């Protein structure tokens, strides 16, 4: 279980959606929704969702950003309507949950 504490008093009242900028406009985003994000202790960022491509990489539902490029994690997820909606890191292990029947098969 993850808990997040948020204090409205500490929030920046000038922040709006208009303040978002692309990390790198030459790298396209995901082809579908992103439902979960988690970072590991060395700075890798993992995303999960219902996408099949992120950047220019085929990545079915799960992908990793290492600070400069996207990579697939194995062959991703598979099923009738596969998606990843939960990610967690414990030590060097990455855990994921969602609606999929198979993980790590060649799609």
C-alpha distances in whole Angstrom, upper triangle without the diagonal:
4,7,10,13,16,20,23,25,24,24,27,29,31,28,29,28,32,31,29,31,30,29,32,34,36,33,32,28,26,29,26,23,20,16,14,15,13,16,16,18,21,21,21,19,18,18,17,19,22,25,27,29,27,30,33,31,30,26,25,22,20,22,22,24,25,27,30,29,27,27,26,23,26,27,24,23,25,26,28,25,23,20,17,14,11,11,9,11,12,15,18,16,14,12,13,13,15,19,21,23,24,23,25,28,31,31
4,7,10,13,17,19,22,21,20,23,25,27,25,26,25,29,27,25,27,27,26,30,32,33,30,30,26,25,27,25,21,18,15,12,12,11,13,15,16,20,19,19,17,16,16,16,18,22,24,27,28,26,28,31,29,29,26,25,21,20,21,21,22,23,24,27,27,25,26,25,23,26,27,24,24,26,27,29,26,23,20,17,14,11,10,9,11,12,15,17,16,15,13,14,14,16,20,22,25,25,24,26,29,32,32
4,7,10,13,16,19,17,18,21,23,25,23,24,24,27,26,25,27,28,27,30,32,34,32,31,28,27,29,26,23,20,17,15,14,13,15,17,18,21,20,21,19,19,19,19,21,24,26,29,30,28,30,33,32,32,28,28,24,23,24,23,24,25,26,29,29,28,28,28,26,29,31,27,27,29,30,31,29,26,23,20,16,14,14,12,14,15,18,21,19,18,17,17,17,19,23,25,28,29,27,29,33,35,35
4,6,10,13,15,14,14,17,19,21,19,21,21,24,23,22,24,25,25,28,30,33,30,29,26,26,28,26,22,19,17,15,14,13,15,17,18,21,20,20,18,19,19,19,21,24,26,29,30,27,29,33,32,32,29,28,25,23,24,23,23,24,24,28,28,27,28,28,27,30,32,28,28,31,32,33,30,27,24,21,17,15,15,14,16,17,20,22,21,20,19,19,19,21,24,27,30,31,29,31,34,36,36
4,7,10,12,11,12,15,17,20,18,20,21,24,23,22,25,27,26,30,32,34,32,32,29,28,31,29,25,22,20,18,17,17,18,20,21,24,22,23,21,22,22,23,24,28,29,33,33,30,32,35,35,35,32,32,28,27,27,26,26,27,27,30,31,30,31,32,31,34,35,32,32,34,35,36,33,31,27,24,21,19,19,18,19,20,23,25,25,23,23,23,23,25,28,31,34,34,33,35,38,40,39
4,6,9,8,8,12,14,16,15,17,18,21,20,20,23,25,25,29,30,33,31,31,28,28,30,28,25,22,20,19,18,18,19,22,22,25,23,24,22,23,22,23,25,28,29,33,33,30,31,35,35,35,32,32,29,28,28,27,26,28,27,30,31,30,32,32,32,35,36,33,33,36,36,37,34,32,28,25,22,20,20,20,21,23,25,27,27,25,25,25,25,26,29,32,35,36,34,36,39,41,40
4,5,5,7,10,12,15,14,17,19,22,20,21,24,26,27,30,32,35,34,33,30,31,33,31,28,25,23,22,21,21,22,25,25,28,25,27,25,26,26,27,28,31,32,36,36,33,34,38,38,39,36,36,32,31,31,30,29,30,29,32,33,33,35,36,35,39,40,37,36,39,40,40,37,35,31,29,25,24,24,24,25,26,28,31,31,29,29,28,29,30,33,36,39,40,38,40,43,45,44
4,5,5,8,9,12,12,14,17,19,18,20,23,26,26,30,31,35,33,33,30,31,33,31,27,25,24,23,22,23,24,27,28,30,27,29,26,27,27,28,28,31,33,36,36,33,34,38,38,39,36,36,33,32,32,31,30,32,30,33,34,34,36,37,37,40,41,38,38,40,40,41,37,36,32,30,26,26,26,26,27,29,31,33,33,31,31,30,30,31,34,37,40,41,40,41,44,46,45
4,6,8,9,12,13,16,19,21,20,21,25,27,28,32,33,36,35,35,32,33,36,34,31,28,27,26,25,25,26,29,29,31,29,30,28,30,29,31,32,35,36,39,39,36,36,40,41,42,39,39,36,35,35,33,32,33,32,34,36,36,38,39,39,43,44,41,41,43,44,44,41,39,35,33,30,29,29,28,30,31,33,35,35,34,33,33,33,34,37,40,43,44,43,44,47,49,48
4,7,9,12,12,15,18,20,18,19,22,25,25,29,30,34,33,33,30,31,34,32,29,27,26,24,23,23,23,26,26,28,25,27,25,27,27,29,30,33,34,37,37,33,34,38,38,39,37,37,34,33,32,31,29,30,28,31,33,33,35,37,37,40,41,38,39,42,43,43,40,38,34,31,28,27,27,26,27,29,30,32,33,31,31,31,32,33,36,39,42,43,41,42,45,47,46
4,6,9,8,11,14,16,14,16,19,22,22,26,27,31,30,29,27,28,31,29,26,24,23,22,21,22,22,25,26,27,24,26,24,25,25,27,28,30,31,34,34,31,31,35,35,37,34,35,32,31,30,29,27,28,26,29,31,31,33,34,35,38,39,36,37,39,40,41,37,35,32,29,26,26,25,25,27,29,30,32,32,30,30,30,30,31,34,37,40,41,39,40,43,44,43
4,5,6,9,12,14,12,14,17,20,21,24,26,29,28,28,26,28,31,29,27,25,24,24,22,23,23,26,27,28,25,26,24,26,26,28,28,31,32,35,33,30,30,34,35,37,35,36,33,31,30,29,27,28,26,28,30,30,33,35,35,39,40,37,38,41,42,42,38,37,33,31,28,28,27,27,28,31,32,33,34,32,32,32,32,33,36,38,42,42,40,41,44,45,44
4,6,8,12,13,12,15,18,21,23,26,27,30,30,30,28,29,32,30,27,26,25,25,24,25,26,29,30,31,28,29,27,29,28,29,30,32,33,36,35,32,32,36,37,38,36,37,34,33,32,32,30,31,29,31,32,33,36,37,38,41,42,39,39,42,43,43,39,38,34,32,29,29,29,30,31,34,35,37,37,34,35,34,34,34,37,39,43,44,42,43,46,47,45
4,6,10,10,9,12,15,19,21,24,24,28,28,28,26,28,30,29,27,26,26,26,25,26,26,30,30,31,28,29,27,28,27,29,30,32,32,35,34,31,30,34,35,37,36,36,34,33,32,31,29,30,27,29,31,31,34,36,37,41,41,39,39,42,43,43,39,38,34,33,30,30,30,31,32,35,36,37,37,35,35,34,35,35,38,40,44,44,42,43,46,46,45
4,7,8,7,9,12,16,17,21,21,25,24,24,22,24,27,26,23,22,22,22,21,22,23,26,28,28,25,26,23,25,24,26,26,28,28,31,30,27,27,30,32,33,32,33,30,29,28,27,25,27,24,26,27,28,31,32,34,37,38,35,36,38,39,39,35,34,31,29,26,27,27,28,29,32,33,34,34,32,32,31,31,31,34,36,40,40,38,40,42,43,41
4,5,6,8,11,15,17,20,20,24,23,22,21,22,24,23,21,20,21,21,21,23,24,27,29,29,26,26,23,25,23,25,24,26,26,29,28,25,25,29,30,32,31,31,29,28,27,27,25,27,25,26,27,27,30,32,33,36,37,34,34,36,37,37,33,32,29,28,25,26,26,28,30,33,34,35,35,32,32,30,31,30,32,35,39,39,37,39,41,41,39
4,5,6,9,12,15,18,17,21,20,19,17,19,21,20,18,17,18,19,19,21,23,26,28,28,25,25,22,22,21,22,21,23,23,26,25,22,22,26,27,29,27,28,25,25,25,25,23,25,23,24,25,24,27,29,30,34,34,31,31,33,34,34,30,29,26,25,23,24,25,26,28,32,33,33,33,30,30,28,29,28,30,32,36,36,35,36,38,38,36
4,6,8,12,15,17,16,20,20,19,18,20,22,22,20,20,21,22,21,24,25,28,30,30,26,26,23,25,23,25,24,25,25,28,26,23,23,26,28,30,29,30,28,28,26,26,24,26,24,24,25,25,29,30,32,35,35,33,34,36,37,37,33,32,29,28,26,27,28,29,31,34,36,36,36,33,33,31,32,31,33,35,39,39,37,38,40,40,38
4,6,10,12,15,15,19,19,19,18,20,23,22,21,20,21,22,20,22,23,26,27,27,23,24,21,23,22,24,24,26,25,28,26,23,22,26,27,29,28,30,28,27,25,25,22,24,21,22,23,24,27,29,31,34,35,32,33,36,37,37,34,32,29,28,26,27,27,28,29,32,33,33,34,31,32,30,31,31,33,35,39,39,37,37,40,39,38
4,7,9,12,12,16,16,15,14,17,19,19,18,16,18,19,17,19,20,23,25,25,21,21,18,20,18,21,21,23,22,24,22,19,18,22,24,26,25,26,24,23,22,21,18,20,18,19,20,20,24,25,27,31,31,29,30,32,34,34,30,29,26,24,23,24,24,25,26,30,31,31,31,28,29,27,28,28,30,32,35,35,33,34,36,36,34
4,6,9,9,13,13,13,13,16,18,19,18,17,20,20,18,20,20,23,25,24,20,20,18,19,18,21,21,23,21,23,21,18,16,20,22,24,24,25,24,23,21,20,17,19,16,16,17,18,22,24,26,30,30,28,30,32,34,34,31,29,26,25,24,25,24,26,27,30,31,30,31,28,29,28,29,29,31,32,36,35,33,33,35,35,33
4,5,6,9,9,9,9,13,16,17,17,16,19,19,17,19,19,22,24,22,19,18,16,17,16,19,19,21,19,20,18,14,13,16,18,21,20,23,21,20,18,17,14,16,14,13,14,15,19,21,23,27,27,25,27,30,32,32,29,27,24,23,23,24,23,25,25,29,30,29,29,26,27,26,28,27,29,30,34,33,30,30,32,31,30
4,7,9,8,10,10,13,17,18,18,16,19,18,16,17,16,19,21,19,15,15,13,15,15,18,19,21,19,20,17,14,12,15,17,20,19,22,21,19,16,15,12,13,10,10,11,13,16,19,21,25,25,24,26,29,32,33,29,27,24,23,23,23,22,23,23,27,27,26,26,24,26,25,27,27,29,30,33,32,29,29,31,30,29
4,5,6,8,10,13,16,18,19,18,21,21,18,20,19,21,23,21,17,16,15,17,17,20,21,22,19,20,17,13,11,13,16,19,19,22,21,20,17,16,12,13,11,9,10,12,16,19,22,25,25,24,27,29,32,33,30,28,26,25,25,26,24,26,26,29,29,27,28,26,28,27,29,29,31,31,34,32,30,29,31,30,29
4,5,7,9,13,15,18,19,18,22,22,20,22,22,24,26,24,21,20,18,19,18,21,21,22,19,20,16,13,11,13,16,19,20,22,22,21,19,18,15,17,14,13,13,14,18,20,23,26,26,25,27,30,32,33,30,28,26,25,26,27,26,28,28,32,32,31,31,28,30,28,30,30,31,31,34,33,31,30,32,30,29
4,6,10,13,15,18,20,19,23,23,21,23,23,25,27,25,21,20,19,20,19,21,22,22,19,19,15,13,9,10,14,17,18,21,22,21,18,17,15,16,14,12,11,13,16,19,22,25,24,24,27,29,31,32,30,28,26,26,27,28,27,29,29,32,32,30,31,28,30,29,30,30,31,31,34,32,30,29,30,28,27
4,7,10,12,15,17,16,20,20,18,20,20,22,24,22,19,17,15,16,15,18,18,19,16,15,12,9,5,8,10,14,15,18,18,17,14,14,11,13,12,10,8,9,13,15,18,21,21,20,23,25,28,29,26,24,22,22,23,24,23,25,25,29,29,27,27,25,26,25,27,26,28,27,30,29,26,25,26,25,24
4,7,9,12,14,14,17,18,17,20,20,23,25,24,20,18,16,16,14,16,16,16,13,13,10,7,5,7,10,12,13,16,16,16,14,14,13,15,14,13,11,10,13,15,18,21,20,19,21,23,25,26,23,22,20,20,21,23,22,25,26,29,30,28,27,24,26,24,25,24,25,25,28,27,25,24,25,24,22
4,7,9,10,10,14,15,14,17,18,20,23,22,19,17,14,13,11,13,12,13,10,11,8,6,5,9,10,12,12,14,13,13,11,12,11,15,14,13,11,10,13,14,17,19,19,17,19,21,23,24,20,19,17,17,17,19,19,22,23,26,28,26,25,22,23,21,22,21,22,22,25,24,22,22,24,23,21
4,5,7,8,11,13,13,16,17,20,23,23,20,17,14,12,10,10,9,9,6,8,6,4,6,9,9,10,9,10,10,10,10,12,12,15,16,15,13,10,12,12,15,17,16,14,15,17,19,20,17,15,13,13,15,17,17,20,21,25,27,25,24,20,20,18,19,18,18,19,22,21,19,19,21,20,18
4,7,9,13,15,16,19,21,23,27,26,23,20,17,15,12,12,10,8,5,6,5,6,8,10,10,10,10,10,10,12,12,15,15,19,19,19,16,13,14,14,16,18,16,14,15,16,18,18,15,14,13,14,16,18,19,22,24,28,29,28,26,22,22,19,20,18,18,18,21,21,19,20,20,19,17
4,7,10,12,14,18,20,23,27,26,24,21,17,15,11,10,7,6,4,7,8,9,11,13,13,12,11,10,9,11,12,15,16,20,21,21,18,15,16,15,17,19,17,14,14,15,16,16,12,12,10,12,13,16,17,21,23,27,29,27,25,21,21,18,17,15,15,16,19,19,18,20,20,20,17
4,6,9,12,15,18,21,25,25,22,20,16,14,10,9,6,5,6,10,11,10,13,16,16,15,13,12,9,11,13,15,16,20,21,21,19,16,17,16,17,19,18,15,15,16,17,17,13,12,9,10,10,13,15,18,21,24,27,26,24,20,19,16,15,13,14,15,19,20,19,20,22,22,19
4,6,8,11,14,18,21,22,19,16,13,10,7,6,4,7,7,11,11,10,13,16,15,15,12,12,9,9,10,12,13,17,18,19,17,14,15,14,15,18,17,14,14,16,18,18,15,13,9,8,8,10,11,15,17,21,23,22,20,17,16,13,13,12,14,15,19,19,18,19,21,22,20
4,7,11,14,17,21,22,19,17,13,11,8,6,5,8,10,13,15,14,17,19,18,18,15,13,10,10,12,14,15,19,20,21,20,17,18,16,16,19,19,15,14,16,17,18,14,12,9,7,5,7,9,13,16,19,22,21,19,16,14,11,11,10,12,14,18,19,17,19,22,23,21
4,7,11,13,17,18,16,14,11,8,6,5,7,10,12,15,16,14,17,20,18,18,15,14,10,9,11,12,13,16,18,20,18,16,16,15,15,18,18,15,14,17,18,20,17,14,10,7,5,5,6,9,12,16,18,18,16,12,11,9,10,10,13,15,18,19,17,19,21,23,22
4,7,10,14,15,12,11,7,6,5,6,9,13,13,16,16,14,16,19,18,18,15,15,12,10,10,10,11,13,14,17,16,14,15,15,14,18,19,16,16,19,21,23,20,17,13,10,9,8,7,8,10,14,16,16,15,11,12,10,12,13,16,18,21,21,18,19,22,24,23
4,7,10,12,10,8,6,5,7,9,12,16,16,19,18,16,18,21,19,20,16,17,14,11,11,10,11,12,14,17,16,14,15,15,14,18,19,16,18,21,23,25,22,19,16,12,11,9,6,6,7,11,13,13,12,9,10,10,13,15,18,19,22,21,19,20,23,24,24
4,7,8,6,6,4,6,9,12,15,19,19,20,20,17,18,21,19,20,18,19,16,13,12,9,9,10,11,14,15,14,14,15,14,18,20,18,20,23,26,28,25,22,19,15,15,13,9,8,7,10,11,11,11,10,12,13,16,18,21,22,25,23,20,21,24,25,26
4,6,6,6,7,8,12,14,18,21,21,22,22,19,20,23,21,22,19,20,18,14,13,10,11,10,12,15,16,15,15,16,14,18,20,19,20,24,27,30,27,24,21,17,17,14,11,9,6,8,8,8,9,8,11,13,17,20,23,23,25,24,20,20,24,25,26
4,6,8,10,12,15,18,22,25,25,26,25,22,23,25,24,25,22,24,22,18,16,13,13,12,13,17,18,18,18,19,17,21,24,22,24,28,30,33,31,27,25,21,21,18,14,12,9,9,8,8,11,11,14,17,20,23,27,27,29,27,24,23,27,29,30
4,6,9,12,15,19,22,25,25,25,24,21,21,23,22,24,21,23,22,18,16,12,12,9,10,14,15,15,16,18,17,20,23,22,24,28,31,34,32,28,25,22,22,20,16,14,11,12,10,10,12,13,16,19,22,25,28,28,30,28,24,23,27,28,29
4,6,10,13,16,20,23,22,23,22,18,19,21,20,22,20,22,20,16,14,10,9,7,8,11,13,13,14,16,16,19,22,21,23,27,30,32,30,27,24,21,20,18,15,14,12,14,13,12,14,13,16,18,21,23,27,27,29,27,24,23,27,27,28
4,7,10,13,17,20,19,20,18,15,16,18,16,18,16,18,17,13,10,7,6,5,7,10,10,10,11,13,12,16,18,17,20,23,26,29,27,23,20,18,18,16,13,13,11,13,13,11,12,11,14,15,19,21,24,23,26,24,20,20,23,24,24
4,7,10,14,17,16,17,16,13,14,17,15,17,14,16,14,11,8,6,5,7,8,11,11,9,11,12,12,16,18,16,18,22,24,27,24,21,18,15,15,14,11,11,11,14,14,13,13,11,13,14,17,18,21,21,24,23,19,19,22,23,23
4,7,10,14,13,14,14,11,13,16,14,15,12,13,11,7,6,4,6,9,11,13,12,9,10,10,9,13,15,12,14,18,21,23,20,17,14,11,12,11,8,9,10,13,14,13,12,9,11,10,13,15,17,17,20,19,16,16,19,20,20
4,7,10,10,12,12,10,12,15,13,13,10,11,8,6,5,6,8,12,13,15,13,10,11,10,10,14,14,12,13,16,18,20,17,14,11,9,9,9,8,10,12,16,17,16,15,11,12,10,12,12,15,15,19,18,15,16,19,19,19
4,7,8,10,11,11,14,16,14,13,10,9,5,5,7,9,12,15,17,18,16,13,12,11,11,13,13,10,10,13,15,17,14,11,7,5,6,7,7,11,13,16,19,17,15,11,11,8,9,9,11,12,15,15,13,14,17,18,17
4,6,9,11,11,14,16,15,13,10,9,5,7,9,12,14,18,19,20,18,15,15,13,13,15,14,11,10,12,13,14,11,9,5,5,6,9,10,14,16,20,22,21,19,15,14,10,10,9,10,11,15,15,14,15,17,18,16
4,7,10,11,14,16,14,12,10,7,5,8,11,15,17,20,22,22,19,16,16,14,14,16,14,11,9,11,11,12,8,7,4,7,8,12,13,17,20,23,26,24,22,18,16,13,12,10,10,10,14,14,14,15,17,17,15
4,6,7,11,12,11,9,7,6,5,8,10,13,15,18,20,20,17,13,13,11,13,15,13,10,10,11,13,14,11,9,8,9,11,14,15,19,21,24,26,24,22,19,18,15,15,13,13,13,16,16,15,15,16,16,13
4,7,10,10,9,6,5,4,6,9,10,13,15,18,20,20,16,13,12,10,12,13,10,9,9,10,13,14,12,10,10,11,14,17,17,21,22,26,27,25,23,19,19,16,17,15,15,13,16,15,14,14,14,13,10
4,7,7,6,4,5,7,8,10,9,12,13,16,18,16,13,10,10,9,12,13,12,11,12,14,16,17,15,14,13,14,16,18,18,21,23,26,27,25,23,20,20,18,19,18,18,17,19,18,16,16,16,15,13
4,6,5,7,6,9,9,9,7,9,10,13,14,13,10,7,8,9,12,14,13,12,14,16,19,20,18,16,14,14,16,18,17,20,21,24,25,23,22,19,20,18,19,18,19,19,21,20,18,17,18,17,16
4,6,8,9,12,13,12,10,11,10,13,13,11,8,6,9,10,14,16,16,15,18,20,23,24,21,19,18,18,19,21,20,22,23,26,27,25,24,21,22,21,23,22,23,22,25,23,21,20,21,20,18
4,7,9,12,14,14,12,13,12,14,15,13,9,8,9,10,14,16,15,15,18,20,23,24,22,20,19,20,22,23,22,25,25,28,29,26,25,23,24,23,24,24,24,23,25,23,21,20,20,18,17
4,6,9,12,11,9,10,11,13,15,13,9,7,6,7,11,12,11,12,15,17,20,21,20,18,17,17,20,21,20,22,23,26,26,23,22,20,21,20,22,21,22,20,22,20,17,16,17,15,14
4,7,9,10,9,12,13,16,18,16,13,10,8,7,10,10,8,9,12,13,16,18,17,15,15,15,18,20,19,22,23,26,27,24,22,19,20,18,20,19,19,17,19,17,15,13,13,11,10
4,6,6,6,9,12,14,17,16,13,9,7,5,7,8,7,6,9,11,14,16,15,12,12,12,15,16,15,18,19,22,23,21,19,16,17,15,16,16,16,14,16,14,12,11,12,11,10
4,6,8,12,14,17,20,20,16,12,11,8,9,9,7,5,6,8,11,13,11,8,8,9,13,15,15,18,19,22,24,21,19,16,16,13,14,13,12,11,13,11,10,10,10,10,8
4,7,11,14,17,19,20,17,13,12,9,9,11,9,6,6,9,11,13,10,7,6,6,9,11,11,15,17,20,22,20,17,14,13,10,11,10,10,9,12,12,10,11,13,13,12
4,7,10,14,16,17,14,10,9,7,6,9,9,6,7,11,14,16,14,10,9,7,10,10,9,12,14,17,19,16,14,11,11,9,11,11,12,12,14,13,10,10,13,14,13
4,7,10,13,13,10,7,6,5,6,9,10,8,11,14,17,20,17,14,12,10,13,13,11,13,14,17,18,16,15,11,13,11,14,14,16,15,18,16,13,12,15,15,15
4,6,9,10,8,6,5,6,7,11,12,11,14,18,21,23,21,18,15,13,15,14,12,13,13,16,16,14,13,11,13,13,16,17,19,19,21,19,16,15,18,18,18
4,6,7,6,5,7,9,11,14,16,15,18,21,24,26,24,21,18,16,17,17,14,15,15,18,18,16,16,14,16,16,19,20,22,22,25,23,19,18,21,21,21
4,6,6,7,8,11,12,15,18,17,20,24,27,29,27,24,22,19,20,19,16,17,15,18,17,15,16,15,18,18,21,23,25,25,27,25,21,20,23,23,23
4,6,8,11,14,16,19,21,20,23,27,30,32,29,26,24,22,22,21,19,19,18,20,19,18,19,18,21,21,24,25,28,28,30,28,25,24,26,26,26
4,7,10,14,16,19,21,20,24,27,30,32,30,27,25,23,24,24,21,22,21,23,22,20,22,20,23,23,26,27,29,28,31,29,25,24,26,25,25
4,7,10,13,16,17,17,20,23,27,29,26,24,22,20,22,22,20,21,20,23,22,20,21,19,21,21,24,25,26,25,28,26,22,21,23,22,22
4,7,10,13,14,13,17,20,23,25,23,20,18,17,19,19,17,19,18,21,21,19,19,16,19,18,20,21,23,22,24,22,19,17,19,18,18
4,7,9,10,11,14,17,21,23,22,19,17,16,18,19,16,18,17,20,20,17,17,15,17,16,19,20,21,20,22,19,16,14,16,15,16
4,6,7,7,11,14,17,20,18,15,14,14,17,17,15,17,17,20,20,17,16,14,15,14,17,17,18,16,18,15,12,11,12,12,12
4,6,6,9,13,16,19,18,15,14,13,15,15,13,15,14,17,17,14,13,11,12,12,14,15,17,15,16,13,10,8,11,11,12
4,5,9,12,15,19,18,15,15,14,18,18,16,17,17,19,20,16,14,13,14,13,16,17,17,15,15,12,8,5,8,8,10
4,7,9,13,16,15,13,13,14,17,18,17,19,19,22,23,19,17,15,16,14,16,16,16,13,13,10,7,5,6,5,6
4,7,11,14,13,10,10,10,13,14,14,16,17,20,21,18,16,13,13,11,12,12,12,10,11,9,6,5,7,8,8
4,7,10,10,6,7,8,12,13,14,16,18,21,22,20,17,14,13,10,11,10,9,6,8,6,5,6,8,9,8
4,7,8,5,8,10,14,16,17,20,22,24,26,24,21,18,16,13,13,11,9,6,6,5,6,8,8,9,7
4,6,5,9,11,14,17,18,21,24,26,28,26,23,20,18,15,13,11,8,5,5,6,9,12,11,12,10
4,6,10,13,16,18,20,24,26,29,31,30,26,23,21,18,15,12,9,8,8,10,13,15,14,15,12
4,7,10,13,16,18,22,24,27,30,28,25,22,19,16,14,10,7,7,9,11,13,16,15,16,13
4,7,10,13,15,18,21,24,26,25,21,18,16,12,11,8,5,5,8,9,10,12,13,14,12
4,6,9,12,15,18,21,24,23,19,16,14,10,9,6,5,6,10,11,11,13,15,16,14
4,6,8,11,14,17,20,19,16,13,10,7,6,4,6,8,11,12,11,13,15,17,16
4,7,10,14,17,20,20,17,13,11,8,6,5,8,10,14,15,14,17,19,21,20
4,7,11,13,17,17,14,11,8,5,5,6,10,12,15,16,14,17,20,22,21
4,7,10,13,13,11,7,6,5,7,9,13,14,16,16,14,16,19,21,21
4,7,10,11,8,6,5,6,9,12,16,17,19,19,16,18,21,24,24
4,6,7,6,5,6,9,12,15,19,19,21,20,17,18,22,24,25
4,6,5,7,8,11,14,18,21,21,23,22,19,20,24,26,27
4,6,8,11,14,17,21,24,24,25,24,21,21,25,27,29
4,7,10,13,17,20,23,23,24,22,18,18,22,24,26
4,7,10,13,17,20,19,20,18,15,15,19,22,23
4,7,10,14,17,16,18,16,13,14,17,20,21
4,7,11,14,14,15,14,12,13,17,20,21
4,7,10,10,13,12,10,12,16,18,18
4,7,8,11,12,11,14,16,19,19
4,6,9,11,11,14,16,19,18
4,7,10,11,14,15,18,16
4,6,7,11,12,14,13
4,7,10,11,13,13
4,7,7,10,10
4,6,9,10
4,7,9
4,6
4
